[in-house]
């Protein structure tokens, strides 16, 4: 009898042991996944999604009202279009964006979108994405990499924006005067090209010149700080402010008012972006012109992502539609602004 009981127990234990060996632990999320080995097997490779479009997006941060509008557009379009979006805020740091891209690669997303905080330093991580078979889409800013490392760029012609800003400044100053320039983040494609475009067009106006140029890092606070320094260094000599974005222009307006001058009158203000706050400043007579840079890129971005997943060809540059807005029509224009 004892021998029979022991035999039954032995069989039960053997079956249970075999069942346990056949089980594999299931990770509860991307952070708990099995680490990739030096020679990954098929099971450790990111799995492509058969159904729902899965997209990773590495945003720069929240440096301006324009950036907030772009983020809203991305999040809103993802919800409306039924996209599984994995969103990361880089907090103005390239290393955070690179880390996010590597996480997206691990997660096996269909497409990775990134708004590069600076132009350089992306080649290694973009190669990693390419090796994983995941296309990169550059959104609103370019990266200094070979064209085979990204699928497309969605955004504006920053050089043209700079050229248009210079033409508007020339109109306001009748082709004559001293200008100070508030640059964007050093190394950002938007800042580099907006500066280049303005400088190129400025050659057509020999009586206008830039007497000082400094980065305000695309923020209102820094724009005010730099403008305060300009006003102290060049008292009574500044006729116009060219700001690479509206937020820095709004900071400059505060500095001009604090100095006892009238922005938009004593010193003309031309900036780029087209956020609602600059329209309010134009209505108040404190700003003169904004050259639009459309941030509402969400629908275009996800349509491109969908096309890439389906294997369709996309153009290397998907341009956004934009305009030029002046103080004279701002009261009417502001009624139609969405950001």
C-alpha positions in Angstrom: 0.0 0.0 0.0 2.8 2.4 0.9 4.6 1.6 -2.3 1.5 2.4 -4.3 1.1 5.9 -2.6 4.7 6.7 -3.2 4.4 5.7 -6.8 1.4 8.0 -7.3 3.1 11.0 -5.6 6.2 10.5 -7.7 4.1 10.6 -10.9 2.3 13.8 -9.8 5.6 15.5 -8.9 7.1 14.6 -12.2 4.1 16.0 -14.2 4.1 19.2 -12.1 7.8 19.7 -12.7 7.5 19.3 -16.4 4.6 21.8 -16.5 6.6 24.3 -14.5 9.6 24.0 -16.9 7.3 24.7 -19.8 6.1 28.1 -18.4 7.7 31.4 -19.2 7.4 34.5 -17.0 5.4 37.3 -18.8 6.7 40.8 -18.4 4.2 43.3 -17.0 5.5 46.2 -19.0 8.4 47.4 -21.2 10.7 48.1 -18.2 10.4 44.4 -17.1 11.2 42.8 -20.4 13.9 40.3 -20.8 17.3 42.0 -21.5 18.6 41.7 -25.0 21.5 39.3 -25.3 24.6 40.0 -27.3 23.3 37.7 -30.0 19.5 38.2 -29.8 17.3 35.3 -30.7 14.0 35.7 -32.5 12.1 35.9 -29.2 14.1 38.9 -28.0 13.6 41.0 -31.1 11.0 43.7 -31.0 7.7 42.4 -32.5 6.0 44.4 -35.2 2.4 45.3 -34.5 -0.1 43.7 -36.8 -3.1 45.8 -36.0 -3.2 49.2 -34.3 -0.6 51.8 -35.4 2.0 52.2 -32.6 4.1 55.4 -32.6 6.8 56.7 -30.3 7.2 60.5 -30.2 10.2 62.2 -28.5 9.2 65.8 -27.9 11.7 68.5 -27.0 9.9 69.9 -23.9 7.7 72.9 -23.1 9.9 75.8 -23.9 7.2 77.9 -25.6 3.5 78.3 -26.4 4.2 77.1 -29.9 5.7 73.8 -28.5 2.7 73.4 -26.3 0.4 73.8 -29.3 2.4 71.1 -31.2 2.2 68.7 -28.2 -1.6 69.3 -28.0 -1.9 68.6 -31.8 0.1 65.3 -31.5 -1.9 64.1 -28.5 -5.2 65.1 -29.9 -4.6 63.7 -33.3 -3.5 60.4 -31.8 -6.7 60.0 -29.9 -8.9 61.0 -32.8 -7.1 58.7 -35.2 -6.9 55.7 -32.9 -3.1 55.6 -32.6 -1.3 53.9 -29.8 1.0 56.8 -28.9 4.1 56.5 -26.6 5.0 60.1 -25.7 8.2 61.3 -24.1 9.0 64.9 -22.9 12.8 65.5 -23.3 12.8 68.6 -21.0 15.2 70.4 -23.5 17.8 67.7 -23.2 19.1 65.6 -26.1 20.2 62.8 -23.9 16.6 62.4 -22.7 15.4 62.2 -26.3 18.0 59.6 -27.2 17.0 57.5 -24.2 13.4 57.7 -25.3 14.2 56.6 -28.8 16.0 53.6 -27.5 13.0 52.7 -25.4 10.7 53.0 -28.4 13.1 50.6 -30.3 12.9 48.1 -27.4 9.1 48.4 -27.5 9.0 47.6 -31.2 6.9 50.6 -32.3 6.0 51.0 -35.9 7.4 54.5 -36.4 9.4 56.9 -34.3 8.8 60.7 -34.4 11.3 63.2 -33.0 11.6 66.9 -32.8 15.4 67.2 -32.4 16.4 69.7 -29.7 19.7 70.3 -31.6 20.8 69.2 -35.1 23.9 67.1 -34.4 24.5 64.0 -32.3 21.8 61.7 -33.7 23.6 59.4 -36.1 24.2 56.5 -33.7 20.6 56.2 -32.3 19.1 56.7 -35.8 21.3 53.8 -37.1 20.0 51.7 -34.2 16.4 52.4 -35.3 17.2 51.7 -38.9 18.8 48.3 -38.0 15.6 47.5 -36.0 13.5 48.3 -39.2 11.8 51.3 -37.6 11.5 54.5 -39.7 12.4 57.9 -38.2 10.2 60.9 -38.9 11.7 64.3 -38.1 9.0 66.7 -36.9 9.4 70.6 -37.2 13.2 70.4 -36.8 15.9 68.8 -38.9 18.8 66.6 -37.8 22.3 66.7 -39.4 22.4 63.0 -40.6 22.4 61.3 -44.0 19.0 61.1 -45.7 19.0 57.3 -45.5 18.7 57.5 -41.7 15.2 59.1 -41.7 12.1 58.7 -43.7 10.9 62.3 -44.0 10.9 65.7 -42.4 7.5 67.4 -41.6 7.7 71.1 -41.1 8.5 74.6 -42.2 11.1 76.2 -44.4 13.0 78.0 -41.7 15.2 79.9 -44.1 12.2 81.3 -45.9 10.8 82.3 -42.6 13.9 84.3 -41.8 13.8 85.9 -45.3 10.2 86.9 -44.8 10.9 88.4 -41.4 13.7 90.5 -42.9 11.4 91.8 -45.6 8.8 92.7 -43.0 11.4 94.5 -40.9 12.6 96.5 -43.9 9.0 97.5 -44.6 8.6 98.7 -41.0 11.9 100.6 -40.9 11.7 101.9 -44.4 14.9 100.0 -45.2 17.0 101.8 -42.6 17.9 101.1 -38.9 19.7 99.1 -36.3 18.3 95.7 -35.4 19.0 93.3 -32.5 18.5 89.6 -32.9 17.1 87.2 -30.3 18.3 83.8 -31.5 16.8 80.4 -30.6 18.6 77.5 -29.0 22.1 77.3 -30.2 22.5 74.3 -32.5 18.7 74.0 -33.2 17.9 73.9 -36.9 15.1 76.5 -36.5 17.6 78.9 -35.0 20.4 78.3 -37.5 18.1 78.6 -40.6 16.1 81.6 -39.3 19.3 83.4 -38.7 20.7 82.4 -42.1 17.6 83.4 -44.0 17.4 86.9 -42.3 21.1 87.5 -42.9 20.8 86.5 -46.6 17.9 88.9 -47.2 19.5 91.7 -45.2 22.1 92.0 -47.9 19.4 93.7 -50.0 19.1 96.5 -47.5 22.5 98.2 -47.1 21.1 100.8 -44.6 19.8 98.1 -42.2 22.2 96.1 -39.9 22.2 93.8 -37.0 24.2 95.4 -34.2 23.8 92.6 -31.6 22.7 88.9 -31.7 22.4 86.5 -28.8 20.5 83.3 -27.9 17.4 83.7 -25.8 16.9 79.9 -26.0 13.4 80.2 -27.4 12.0 81.2 -23.9 10.2 84.3 -22.8 12.3 84.7 -19.6 15.6 84.5 -21.5 14.3 86.8 -24.2 13.5 89.4 -21.7 16.9 89.0 -20.0 18.8 89.3 -23.3 16.7 92.3 -24.4 17.4 94.1 -21.1 21.2 93.7 -21.8 20.8 95.0 -25.3 18.9 98.1 -24.1 21.6 98.9 -21.6 24.4 98.3 -24.2 22.8 100.3 -27.0 20.6 103.0 -25.4 18.6 104.9 -28.0 20.3 103.0 -30.9 17.8 100.1 -31.4 15.1 100.5 -34.0 14.0 96.9 -34.4 13.9 93.5 -32.7 14.0 90.3 -34.7 13.1 87.3 -32.5 13.4 83.7 -33.7 10.1 82.9 -31.9 7.2 84.8 -30.4 7.9 83.9 -26.8 11.3 85.6 -26.9 9.6 88.6 -28.6 7.0 88.7 -25.8 9.9 88.8 -23.3 11.6 91.6 -25.2 8.3 93.5 -25.1 8.3 93.4 -21.3 11.9 94.6 -21.2 11.2 97.5 -23.6 8.2 98.6 -21.5 10.3 98.4 -18.3 12.8 100.7 -20.0 10.1 103.3 -20.5 9.8 102.8 -24.2 6.8 101.7 -26.4 7.3 98.3 -28.1 5.8 98.3 -31.6 6.3 102.1 -31.8 9.7 103.1 -30.5 11.1 99.7 -31.4 9.5 97.6 -34.1 9.0 93.9 -33.2 9.1 91.1 -35.8 9.0 87.4 -34.7 8.2 83.9 -35.9 5.6 81.3 -34.9 2.1 82.8 -34.7 1.0 82.0 -31.2 -2.1 83.6 -29.9 -0.2 85.7 -27.3 1.7 87.6 -30.1 -1.6 88.3 -31.8 -2.8 89.8 -28.5 0.3 91.9 -28.4 -0.3 93.1 -32.0 -3.9 94.0 -31.1 -2.4 96.1 -28.2 0.0 97.8 -30.6 3.0 96.2 -28.9 4.2 93.9 -31.7 4.2 94.5 -35.5 4.5 91.2 -37.4 4.6 87.5 -36.8 5.7 85.0 -39.6 3.7 81.9 -39.0 5.3 78.5 -38.3 2.4 76.1 -38.0 2.6 73.8 -35.0 -0.6 71.8 -35.7 1.3 68.9 -37.3 -0.4 66.0 -35.6 -2.7 64.9 -38.4 0.0 65.2 -41.0 2.4 63.3 -38.8 0.2 60.3 -38.1 -0.9 60.1 -41.8 2.8 59.8 -42.7 3.3 57.2 -40.0 0.3 55.2 -41.4 1.7 55.4 -44.9 5.1 54.2 -43.7 3.6 51.2 -41.9 1.7 50.3 -45.1 4.9 50.4 -47.1 4.0 53.5 -49.1 6.5 56.0 -50.3 6.5 59.4 -48.7 8.2 62.7 -49.8 11.4 63.6 -48.1 10.0 66.9 -47.0 6.3 67.4 -46.1 5.8 71.2 -45.9 3.3 72.8 -43.7 1.1 75.7 -44.9 1.8 79.1 -43.3 1.3 82.8 -43.6 2.4 86.3 -42.5 0.3 88.3 -40.0 0.6 92.0 -39.3 -0.6 94.4 -36.6 -3.1 96.0 -39.0 -5.3 92.9 -39.3 -4.5 91.2 -36.0 -7.9 92.0 -34.4 -9.6 90.0 -37.1 -6.9 87.3 -37.5 -7.0 86.5 -33.8 -10.6 85.3 -34.0 -9.4 82.3 -36.1 -6.4 81.3 -34.1 -6.4 77.8 -32.7 -3.2 78.1 -30.6 
